Amino acid sequence: MATEGRAGLAKSAVEKLSDAMGEKTKQLGTAMQDVHRQRRLILVIVCVALLLDNMLYMVIVPIIPGYIDTLRSGEAEPRARESNASGANASRPQSVLGPRYPTENEDIKIGVLFASKAILQLLVNPLSGTFIDRVGYDIPLLIGLTVMFLSTIIFALAENYATLFIARSLQGLGSAFADTSGIAMIADKYTEESERSRALGIALAFISFGSLVAPPFGGVLYQFAGKRVPFLVLACVCLLDGLLLLTVIKPFSNRARENMPVGTPIHRLMFDPYIAVVAGALTTCNIPLAFLEPTIATWMKKTMQASEWEMGLTWLPAFFPHVLGVYITVKLAAKYPHLQWFYGALGMAIIGASSCTVPACRNFGQLIVPLCGICFGIALVDTALLPTLAFLVDVRHVSVYGSVYAIADISYSVAYALGPIVASQIVHSLGFVQLNLGMGLANVLYAPVLLFLKNVCQMKASHSERNILLEEGPKGLYDTIKMEERKGKGKNLQAAGGVEGNSVDSYHRDLTGASEEDSSDYEYS
């Protein structure tokens, strides 16, 4: 009887648990059907993906010295055996190991290792942008997360330079898909300019947090748990993010894209003068950060005899002004959206001034101020100009965002591909002071170029594009009026030039034609 009673209790508990799980699943399904909740979940998924990518990019920094020690000890062992065989002093391997800082040859290897991710990302982005425009945003994001997961596992198992190089390059491939499709998905889901700026600002805050918190995160876990643990933790988070993506978006459930608009080719977007100005600003403003990351630790050691913890925490305080810059820009953009170009120009001026003052610092406390200024300026530029790219595509091209954010990713990749390789060479040949003055001057000189974007806010998108490309009826009085205006213009053009076909065909040619004026589809108010 006692056994039967226990079995009955167990069965009852299982039934209750099953009912509870079923109820929770129904609630989750209902929540996912709500548009606003689904957008928030998508934002969380994308932000976690961006956080992982940037943490993986920087988490290797404190592990590199340990790898150098291993490399040197591997070279020292044969020399030690030769010394012992010839009766030399047995302490010679200790002198071969030397300090924990790279020699010139090792410095080049480390620079190539860091740059390999950005170089491959730079090469793949034109293809990934086109691919995203063709298949949507969800599957490329899943591909990116899968490749990043494999890259993280390879990092955890790597024991030599070649394996590290493969893992680093593979991360660049994953980033080309995950970063571009994630940012494009945010721009696509958040169509209102204020909401879009806020959502992209949150994504930028996660990017900053990942880049700045990764070195101390990796250093602590590497010190107390071993080299593999930081990468295994990141791999687990990446796996969970991928499973959440499959649950929320279900990328393979609906692949019908017959009625979706065809995006503007990436080469045409690159020749759009407004997009080119934004891309140049994104590259220029990120050059100080990309060039200082591989060079500032050595300079700190030489000029201020900085300790290990000071070099490890160099960039961590800059996270807070970066988030502050994102917050301020989002608030200002919501209140004064016509000044986006000014926020970007102001950010570049701050970056230029801060970069020029870095060489004047003589201790860790002084150095924090210009580094915080650089990150604050980058936050202003990125938060102001990334939503501007989506707006430019809306008013001048077709509202498909894969290729335009591939261009933004290319802009970042140019800076971070050149940084680890070129910065060290500039420091060796010209000096650290000249490097910073050059970067500061470049930002200050580029700031006035953003005046070219001053009239962008006066452009208005034609919402009838949606009706024609998606074969939907006009929604609301505004779309109805615009549709009638399009039809009237089409008839006038046909009567004047004897062109056959209806106004829809004429407008579709305008969207896909070769000339910039015909494809822009914007009006000045």
PyMOL commands that set and color helices and strands:
alter all, ss='L'
color gray80, all
select helices_A, chain A and resi 2-33+35-58+61-85+92-97+104-135+138-157+161-189+193-225+228-248+266-270+273-292+296-304+308-312+316-335+337-360+364-396+402-429+432-453+456-458+464-469+476-497+503-512+516-520
alter helices_A, ss='H'
color red, helices_A
select strands_A, chain A and resi 459-461+522-524
alter strands_A, ss='S'
color yellow, strands_A
deselect
rebuild
show_as cartoon
